[in-house]
């Protein structure tokens, strides 16, 4: 059997942790950073977890994740 293909857009945005949760980056950290204060930028650095309601959908896009 051939390998299953993972959705390339999803694989660039999400990673599956060792416990099986899905990790994502927070939005708003790419451009226009001079207008955002330091506290806000510091919080944007930390990764966030995907809500449990969406985890099953994302895992379908990442078959080997």
PyMOL Python script that loads the backbone (N, CA, C, O; Angstrom):
from pymol import cmd

cmd.read_pdbstr("""\
ATOM      1  N   UNK A   1       0.847  -1.188   0.000  1.00  0.00           N
ATOM      2  CA  UNK A   1       0.000   0.000   0.000  1.00  0.00           C
ATOM      3  C   UNK A   1       0.888   1.245   0.000  1.00  0.00           C
ATOM      4  O   UNK A   1       1.940   1.256   0.639  1.00  0.00           O
ATOM      5  N   UNK A   2       0.468   2.300  -0.718  1.00  0.00           N
ATOM      6  CA  UNK A   2       1.244   3.541  -0.678  1.00  0.00           C
ATOM      7  C   UNK A   2       1.045   4.272   0.644  1.00  0.00           C
ATOM      8  O   UNK A   2       0.090   4.016   1.377  1.00  0.00           O
ATOM      9  N   UNK A   3       1.959   5.177   0.928  1.00  0.00           N
ATOM     10  CA  UNK A   3       1.848   5.979   2.148  1.00  0.00           C
ATOM     11  C   UNK A   3       0.687   6.953   2.022  1.00  0.00           C
ATOM     12  O   UNK A   3       0.354   7.405   0.926  1.00  0.00           O
ATOM     13  N   UNK A   4       0.077   7.267   3.158  1.00  0.00           N
ATOM     14  CA  UNK A   4      -0.974   8.279   3.173  1.00  0.00           C
ATOM     15  C   UNK A   4      -0.314   9.650   3.135  1.00  0.00           C
ATOM     16  O   UNK A   4       0.751   9.847   3.720  1.00  0.00           O
ATOM     17  N   UNK A   5      -0.943  10.594   2.451  1.00  0.00           N
ATOM     18  CA  UNK A   5      -0.387  11.944   2.364  1.00  0.00           C
ATOM     19  C   UNK A   5      -0.985  12.804   3.462  1.00  0.00           C
ATOM     20  O   UNK A   5      -2.197  12.803   3.680  1.00  0.00           O
ATOM     21  N   UNK A   6      -0.121  13.538   4.150  1.00  0.00           N
ATOM     22  CA  UNK A   6      -0.611  14.484   5.143  1.00  0.00           C
ATOM     23  C   UNK A   6      -0.911  15.797   4.452  1.00  0.00           C
ATOM     24  O   UNK A   6      -0.283  16.137   3.450  1.00  0.00           O
ATOM     25  N   UNK A   7      -1.858  16.524   4.977  1.00  0.00           N
ATOM     26  CA  UNK A   7      -2.206  17.835   4.436  1.00  0.00           C
ATOM     27  C   UNK A   7      -1.055  18.789   4.709  1.00  0.00           C
ATOM     28  O   UNK A   7      -0.717  19.026   5.869  1.00  0.00           O
ATOM     29  N   UNK A   8      -0.442  19.346   3.660  1.00  0.00           N
ATOM     30  CA  UNK A   8       0.768  20.140   3.815  1.00  0.00           C
ATOM     31  C   UNK A   8       0.502  21.435   4.581  1.00  0.00           C
ATOM     32  O   UNK A   8       1.348  21.879   5.357  1.00  0.00           O
ATOM     33  N   UNK A   9      -0.653  22.034   4.371  1.00  0.00           N
ATOM     34  CA  UNK A   9      -0.979  23.271   5.089  1.00  0.00           C
ATOM     35  C   UNK A   9      -1.101  23.011   6.586  1.00  0.00           C
ATOM     36  O   UNK A   9      -0.643  23.808   7.404  1.00  0.00           O
ATOM     37  N   UNK A  10      -1.724  21.882   6.936  1.00  0.00           N
ATOM     38  CA  UNK A  10      -1.903  21.542   8.350  1.00  0.00           C
ATOM     39  C   UNK A  10      -0.572  21.170   8.998  1.00  0.00           C
ATOM     40  O   UNK A  10      -0.334  21.498  10.160  1.00  0.00           O
ATOM     41  N   UNK A  11       0.298  20.484   8.250  1.00  0.00           N
ATOM     42  CA  UNK A  11       1.573  20.062   8.829  1.00  0.00           C
ATOM     43  C   UNK A  11       2.493  21.238   9.105  1.00  0.00           C
ATOM     44  O   UNK A  11       3.367  21.151   9.968  1.00  0.00           O
ATOM     45  N   UNK A  12       2.307  22.346   8.379  1.00  0.00           N
ATOM     46  CA  UNK A  12       3.102  23.548   8.634  1.00  0.00           C
ATOM     47  C   UNK A  12       2.572  24.341   9.825  1.00  0.00           C
ATOM     48  O   UNK A  12       3.312  25.109  10.439  1.00  0.00           O
ATOM     49  N   UNK A  13       1.301  24.159  10.151  1.00  0.00           N
ATOM     50  CA  UNK A  13       0.676  24.956  11.212  1.00  0.00           C
ATOM     51  C   UNK A  13       0.564  24.235  12.551  1.00  0.00           C
ATOM     52  O   UNK A  13       0.566  24.879  13.600  1.00  0.00           O
ATOM     53  N   UNK A  14       0.467  22.915  12.528  1.00  0.00           N
ATOM     54  CA  UNK A  14       0.202  22.163  13.751  1.00  0.00           C
ATOM     55  C   UNK A  14       1.256  21.093  13.984  1.00  0.00           C
ATOM     56  O   UNK A  14       1.811  20.533  13.040  1.00  0.00           O
ATOM     57  N   UNK A  15       1.524  20.816  15.262  1.00  0.00           N
ATOM     58  CA  UNK A  15       2.363  19.680  15.632  1.00  0.00           C
ATOM     59  C   UNK A  15       1.632  18.890  16.709  1.00  0.00           C
ATOM     60  O   UNK A  15       0.927  19.458  17.544  1.00  0.00           O
ATOM     61  N   UNK A  16       1.809  17.590  16.678  1.00  0.00           N
ATOM     62  CA  UNK A  16       1.174  16.731  17.676  1.00  0.00           C
ATOM     63  C   UNK A  16       2.208  16.446  18.759  1.00  0.00           C
ATOM     64  O   UNK A  16       3.327  16.030  18.456  1.00  0.00           O
ATOM     65  N   UNK A  17       1.841  16.666  20.017  1.00  0.00           N
ATOM     66  CA  UNK A  17       2.751  16.463  21.137  1.00  0.00           C
ATOM     67  C   UNK A  17       2.858  14.978  21.464  1.00  0.00           C
ATOM     68  O   UNK A  17       2.157  14.152  20.880  1.00  0.00           O
ATOM     69  N   UNK A  18       3.724  14.653  22.384  1.00  0.00           N
ATOM     70  CA  UNK A  18       3.917  13.271  22.789  1.00  0.00           C
ATOM     71  C   UNK A  18       2.695  12.667  23.443  1.00  0.00           C
ATOM     72  O   UNK A  18       2.470  11.460  23.349  1.00  0.00           O
ATOM     73  N   UNK A  19       1.898  13.497  24.108  1.00  0.00           N
ATOM     74  CA  UNK A  19       0.685  13.008  24.766  1.00  0.00           C
ATOM     75  C   UNK A  19      -0.505  12.957  23.824  1.00  0.00           C
ATOM     76  O   UNK A  19      -1.572  12.472  24.200  1.00  0.00           O
ATOM     77  N   UNK A  20      -0.333  13.462  22.579  1.00  0.00           N
ATOM     78  CA  UNK A  20      -1.414  13.402  21.611  1.00  0.00           C
ATOM     79  C   UNK A  20      -2.201  14.674  21.449  1.00  0.00           C
ATOM     80  O   UNK A  20      -3.115  14.726  20.626  1.00  0.00           O
ATOM     81  N   UNK A  21      -1.875  15.712  22.214  1.00  0.00           N
ATOM     82  CA  UNK A  21      -2.544  17.002  22.037  1.00  0.00           C
ATOM     83  C   UNK A  21      -1.959  17.693  20.815  1.00  0.00           C
ATOM     84  O   UNK A  21      -0.864  17.349  20.369  1.00  0.00           O
ATOM     85  N   UNK A  22      -2.688  18.670  20.271  1.00  0.00           N
ATOM     86  CA  UNK A  22      -2.246  19.384  19.076  1.00  0.00           C
ATOM     87  C   UNK A  22      -1.818  20.789  19.470  1.00  0.00           C
ATOM     88  O   UNK A  22      -2.570  21.520  20.114  1.00  0.00           O
ATOM     89  N   UNK A  23      -0.608  21.158  19.080  1.00  0.00           N
ATOM     90  CA  UNK A  23      -0.038  22.466  19.424  1.00  0.00           C
ATOM     91  C   UNK A  23      -0.113  23.376  18.209  1.00  0.00           C
ATOM     92  O   UNK A  23       0.050  22.925  17.075  1.00  0.00           O
ATOM     93  N   UNK A  24      -0.361  24.662  18.451  1.00  0.00           N
ATOM     94  CA  UNK A  24      -0.413  25.659  17.387  1.00  0.00           C
ATOM     95  C   UNK A  24       0.265  26.932  17.864  1.00  0.00           C
ATOM     96  O   UNK A  24       0.441  27.143  19.064  1.00  0.00           O
ATOM     97  N   UNK A  25       0.653  27.795  16.894  1.00  0.00           N
ATOM     98  CA  UNK A  25       1.216  29.092  17.263  1.00  0.00           C
ATOM     99  C   UNK A  25       0.085  30.104  17.380  1.00  0.00           C
ATOM    100  O   UNK A  25      -0.964  29.951  16.755  1.00  0.00           O
ATOM    101  N   UNK A  26       0.304  31.131  18.180  1.00  0.00           N
ATOM    102  CA  UNK A  26      -0.691  32.185  18.330  1.00  0.00           C
ATOM    103  C   UNK A  26      -0.605  33.138  17.151  1.00  0.00           C
ATOM    104  O   UNK A  26       0.467  33.331  16.578  1.00  0.00           O
ATOM    105  N   UNK A  27      -1.732  33.731  16.790  1.00  0.00           N
ATOM    106  CA  UNK A  27      -1.749  34.614  15.626  1.00  0.00           C
ATOM    107  C   UNK A  27      -1.300  36.017  16.017  1.00  0.00           C
ATOM    108  O   UNK A  27      -1.388  36.416  17.178  1.00  0.00           O
ATOM    109  N   UNK A  28      -0.820  36.751  15.024  1.00  0.00           N
ATOM    110  CA  UNK A  28      -0.454  38.146  15.228  1.00  0.00           C
ATOM    111  C   UNK A  28       1.009  38.384  15.498  1.00  0.00           C
ATOM    112  O   UNK A  28       1.381  39.481  15.914  1.00  0.00           O
ATOM    113  N   UNK A  29       1.862  37.386  15.276  1.00  0.00           N
ATOM    114  CA  UNK A  29       3.277  37.562  15.577  1.00  0.00           C
ATOM    115  C   UNK A  29       4.172  37.657  14.365  1.00  0.00           C
ATOM    116  O   UNK A  29       5.377  37.428  14.478  1.00  0.00           O
ATOM    117  N   UNK A  30       3.621  37.989  13.201  1.00  0.00           N
ATOM    118  CA  UNK A  30       4.425  38.001  11.978  1.00  0.00           C
ATOM    119  C   UNK A  30       4.847  39.390  11.520  1.00  0.00           C
ATOM    120  O   UNK A  30       6.019  39.597  11.206  1.00  0.00           O
ATOM    121  N   UNK A  31       3.934  40.336  11.475  1.00  0.00           N
ATOM    122  CA  UNK A  31       4.307  41.669  10.992  1.00  0.00           C
ATOM    123  C   UNK A  31       3.569  42.732  11.789  1.00  0.00           C
ATOM    124  O   UNK A  31       2.623  42.430  12.516  1.00  0.00           O
ATOM    125  N   UNK A  32       4.009  43.981  11.647  1.00  0.00           N
ATOM    126  CA  UNK A  32       3.441  45.076  12.438  1.00  0.00           C
ATOM    127  C   UNK A  32       3.806  44.960  13.895  1.00  0.00           C
ATOM    128  O   UNK A  32       3.015  45.314  14.770  1.00  0.00           O
ATOM    129  N   UNK A  33       5.016  44.460  14.165  1.00  0.00           N
ATOM    130  CA  UNK A  33       5.410  44.185  15.546  1.00  0.00           C
ATOM    131  C   UNK A  33       5.817  45.452  16.297  1.00  0.00           C
ATOM    132  O   UNK A  33       5.813  45.471  17.528  1.00  0.00           O
ATOM    133  N   UNK A  34       6.168  46.508  15.563  1.00  0.00           N
ATOM    134  CA  UNK A  34       6.583  47.749  16.239  1.00  0.00           C
ATOM    135  C   UNK A  34       5.401  48.439  16.919  1.00  0.00           C
ATOM    136  O   UNK A  34       5.594  49.233  17.839  1.00  0.00           O
ATOM    137  N   UNK A  35       4.179  48.142  16.473  1.00  0.00           N
ATOM    138  CA  UNK A  35       2.990  48.748  17.080  1.00  0.00           C
ATOM    139  C   UNK A  35       2.499  47.999  18.311  1.00  0.00           C
ATOM    140  O   UNK A  35       1.675  48.518  19.063  1.00  0.00           O
ATOM    141  N   UNK A  36       2.994  46.790  18.523  1.00  0.00           N
ATOM    142  CA  UNK A  36       2.544  45.975  19.651  1.00  0.00           C
ATOM    143  C   UNK A  36       3.520  46.134  20.806  1.00  0.00           C
ATOM    144  O   UNK A  36       4.732  46.225  20.609  1.00  0.00           O
ATOM    145  N   UNK A  37       2.968  46.167  22.017  1.00  0.00           N
ATOM    146  CA  UNK A  37       3.844  46.376  23.172  1.00  0.00           C
ATOM    147  C   UNK A  37       4.591  45.098  23.548  1.00  0.00           C
ATOM    148  O   UNK A  37       4.253  44.008  23.086  1.00  0.00           O
ATOM    149  N   UNK A  38       5.616  45.249  24.398  1.00  0.00           N
ATOM    150  CA  UNK A  38       6.502  44.126  24.742  1.00  0.00           C
ATOM    151  C   UNK A  38       5.775  42.984  25.405  1.00  0.00           C
ATOM    152  O   UNK A  38       6.053  41.813  25.143  1.00  0.00           O
ATOM    153  N   UNK A  39       4.838  43.336  26.269  1.00  0.00           N
ATOM    154  CA  UNK A  39       4.085  42.304  26.991  1.00  0.00           C
ATOM    155  C   UNK A  39       3.281  41.432  26.023  1.00  0.00           C
ATOM    156  O   UNK A  39       3.210  40.212  26.174  1.00  0.00           O
ATOM    157  N   UNK A  40       2.693  42.072  25.049  1.00  0.00           N
ATOM    158  CA  UNK A  40       1.893  41.354  24.057  1.00  0.00           C
ATOM    159  C   UNK A  40       2.770  40.441  23.201  1.00  0.00           C
ATOM    160  O   UNK A  40       2.398  39.301  22.925  1.00  0.00           O
ATOM    161  N   UNK A  41       3.938  40.943  22.780  1.00  0.00           N
ATOM    162  CA  UNK A  41       4.858  40.145  21.968  1.00  0.00           C
ATOM    163  C   UNK A  41       5.411  38.971  22.754  1.00  0.00           C
ATOM    164  O   UNK A  41       5.628  37.899  22.189  1.00  0.00           O
ATOM    165  N   UNK A  42       5.642  39.153  24.034  1.00  0.00           N
ATOM    166  CA  UNK A  42       6.156  38.083  24.885  1.00  0.00           C
ATOM    167  C   UNK A  42       5.130  36.965  25.002  1.00  0.00           C
ATOM    168  O   UNK A  42       5.489  35.787  25.024  1.00  0.00           O
ATOM    169  N   UNK A  43       3.867  37.329  25.076  1.00  0.00           N
ATOM    170  CA  UNK A  43       2.808  36.322  25.156  1.00  0.00           C
ATOM    171  C   UNK A  43       2.605  35.600  23.828  1.00  0.00           C
ATOM    172  O   UNK A  43       2.218  34.431  23.807  1.00  0.00           O
ATOM    173  N   UNK A  44       2.865  36.294  22.721  1.00  0.00           N
ATOM    174  CA  UNK A  44       2.708  35.673  21.403  1.00  0.00           C
ATOM    175  C   UNK A  44       3.778  34.627  21.130  1.00  0.00           C
ATOM    176  O   UNK A  44       3.585  33.746  20.292  1.00  0.00           O
ATOM    177  N   UNK A  45       4.919  34.717  21.839  1.00  0.00           N
ATOM    178  CA  UNK A  45       6.000  33.752  21.642  1.00  0.00           C
ATOM    179  C   UNK A  45       5.590  32.351  22.069  1.00  0.00           C
ATOM    180  O   UNK A  45       5.994  31.369  21.446  1.00  0.00           O
ATOM    181  N   UNK A  46       4.798  32.253  23.116  1.00  0.00           N
ATOM    182  CA  UNK A  46       4.418  30.940  23.655  1.00  0.00           C
ATOM    183  C   UNK A  46       3.414  30.257  22.743  1.00  0.00           C
ATOM    184  O   UNK A  46       2.484  30.888  22.242  1.00  0.00           O
ATOM    185  N   UNK A  47       3.610  28.964  22.533  1.00  0.00           N
ATOM    186  CA  UNK A  47       2.662  28.191  21.734  1.00  0.00           C
ATOM    187  C   UNK A  47       1.411  27.917  22.544  1.00  0.00           C
ATOM    188  O   UNK A  47       1.426  27.948  23.775  1.00  0.00           O
ATOM    189  N   UNK A  48       0.340  27.652  21.839  1.00  0.00           N
ATOM    190  CA  UNK A  48      -0.949  27.402  22.453  1.00  0.00           C
ATOM    191  C   UNK A  48      -1.442  26.036  22.018  1.00  0.00           C
ATOM    192  O   UNK A  48      -0.952  25.492  21.029  1.00  0.00           O
ATOM    193  N   UNK A  49      -2.391  25.477  22.729  1.00  0.00           N
ATOM    194  CA  UNK A  49      -2.966  24.192  22.354  1.00  0.00           C
ATOM    195  C   UNK A  49      -4.277  24.418  21.600  1.00  0.00           C
ATOM    196  O   UNK A  49      -4.999  25.382  21.857  1.00  0.00           O
ATOM    197  N   UNK A  50      -4.567  23.522  20.677  1.00  0.00           N
ATOM    198  CA  UNK A  50      -5.809  23.567  19.922  1.00  0.00           C
ATOM    199  C   UNK A  50      -6.936  23.097  20.835  1.00  0.00           C
ATOM    200  O   UNK A  50      -6.738  22.217  21.672  1.00  0.00           O
ATOM    201  N   UNK A  51      -8.111  23.683  20.670  1.00  0.00           N
ATOM    202  CA  UNK A  51      -9.267  23.296  21.468  1.00  0.00           C
ATOM    203  C   UNK A  51      -9.639  21.844  21.177  1.00  0.00           C
ATOM    204  O   UNK A  51      -9.466  21.365  20.056  1.00  0.00           O
ATOM    205  N   UNK A  52     -10.148  21.152  22.182  1.00  0.00           N
ATOM    206  CA  UNK A  52     -10.467  19.730  22.048  1.00  0.00           C
ATOM    207  C   UNK A  52     -11.512  19.470  20.973  1.00  0.00           C
ATOM    208  O   UNK A  52     -11.544  18.383  20.395  1.00  0.00           O
ATOM    209  N   UNK A  53     -12.371  20.456  20.693  1.00  0.00           N
ATOM    210  CA  UNK A  53     -13.404  20.298  19.674  1.00  0.00           C
ATOM    211  C   UNK A  53     -12.802  20.153  18.279  1.00  0.00           C
ATOM    212  O   UNK A  53     -13.392  19.504  17.416  1.00  0.00           O
ATOM    213  N   UNK A  54     -11.619  20.760  18.048  1.00  0.00           N
ATOM    214  CA  UNK A  54     -10.996  20.732  16.729  1.00  0.00           C
ATOM    215  C   UNK A  54      -9.905  19.684  16.594  1.00  0.00           C
ATOM    216  O   UNK A  54      -9.428  19.428  15.489  1.00  0.00           O
ATOM    217  N   UNK A  55      -9.504  19.075  17.704  1.00  0.00           N
ATOM    218  CA  UNK A  55      -8.379  18.128  17.669  1.00  0.00           C
ATOM    219  C   UNK A  55      -8.617  16.965  16.711  1.00  0.00           C
ATOM    220  O   UNK A  55      -7.714  16.583  15.966  1.00  0.00           O
ATOM    221  N   UNK A  56      -9.810  16.406  16.723  1.00  0.00           N
ATOM    222  CA  UNK A  56     -10.105  15.240  15.889  1.00  0.00           C
ATOM    223  C   UNK A  56     -10.000  15.585  14.404  1.00  0.00           C
ATOM    224  O   UNK A  56      -9.498  14.785  13.616  1.00  0.00           O
ATOM    225  N   UNK A  57     -10.470  16.768  14.022  1.00  0.00           N
ATOM    226  CA  UNK A  57     -10.399  17.214  12.625  1.00  0.00           C
ATOM    227  C   UNK A  57      -8.971  17.384  12.164  1.00  0.00           C
ATOM    228  O   UNK A  57      -8.615  16.979  11.057  1.00  0.00           O
ATOM    229  N   UNK A  58      -8.148  17.984  13.011  1.00  0.00           N
ATOM    230  CA  UNK A  58      -6.748  18.241  12.639  1.00  0.00           C
ATOM    231  C   UNK A  58      -5.979  16.937  12.546  1.00  0.00           C
ATOM    232  O   UNK A  58      -5.118  16.789  11.679  1.00  0.00           O
ATOM    233  N   UNK A  59      -6.274  15.991  13.422  1.00  0.00           N
ATOM    234  CA  UNK A  59      -5.568  14.701  13.392  1.00  0.00           C
ATOM    235  C   UNK A  59      -5.920  13.907  12.133  1.00  0.00           C
ATOM    236  O   UNK A  59      -5.128  13.072  11.697  1.00  0.00           O
ATOM    237  N   UNK A  60      -7.080  14.148  11.550  1.00  0.00           N
ATOM    238  CA  UNK A  60      -7.412  13.509  10.272  1.00  0.00           C
ATOM    239  C   UNK A  60      -6.519  14.027   9.152  1.00  0.00           C
ATOM    240  O   UNK A  60      -6.188  13.289   8.225  1.00  0.00           O
ATOM    241  N   UNK A  61      -6.127  15.311   9.241  1.00  0.00           N
ATOM    242  CA  UNK A  61      -5.242  15.901   8.230  1.00  0.00           C
ATOM    243  C   UNK A  61      -3.797  15.484   8.414  1.00  0.00           C
ATOM    244  O   UNK A  61      -3.000  15.574   7.480  1.00  0.00           O
ATOM    245  N   UNK A  62      -3.444  15.020   9.629  1.00  0.00           N
ATOM    246  CA  UNK A  62      -2.075  14.591   9.936  1.00  0.00           C
ATOM    247  C   UNK A  62      -2.082  13.111  10.288  1.00  0.00           C
ATOM    248  O   UNK A  62      -2.077  12.775  11.472  1.00  0.00           O
ATOM    249  N   UNK A  63      -2.094  12.219   9.315  1.00  0.00           N
ATOM    250  CA  UNK A  63      -2.248  10.796   9.624  1.00  0.00           C
ATOM    251  C   UNK A  63      -1.081  10.197  10.419  1.00  0.00           C
ATOM    252  O   UNK A  63      -1.285   9.251  11.180  1.00  0.00           O
ATOM    253  N   UNK A  64       0.134  10.728  10.258  1.00  0.00           N
ATOM    254  CA  UNK A  64       1.282  10.182  10.969  1.00  0.00           C
ATOM    255  C   UNK A  64       1.731  11.085  12.103  1.00  0.00           C
ATOM    256  O   UNK A  64       2.837  10.926  12.619  1.00  0.00           O
ATOM    257  N   UNK A  65       0.883  12.035  12.501  1.00  0.00           N
ATOM    258  CA  UNK A  65       1.251  13.006  13.516  1.00  0.00           C
ATOM    259  C   UNK A  65       1.172  12.481  14.908  1.00  0.00           C
ATOM    260  O   UNK A  65       1.460  13.208  15.859  1.00  0.00           O
TER     261      UNK A  65
END
""", "prot")
cmd.dss("prot")
cmd.show_as("cartoon", "prot")
cmd.util.cbc("prot")
cmd.orient("prot")
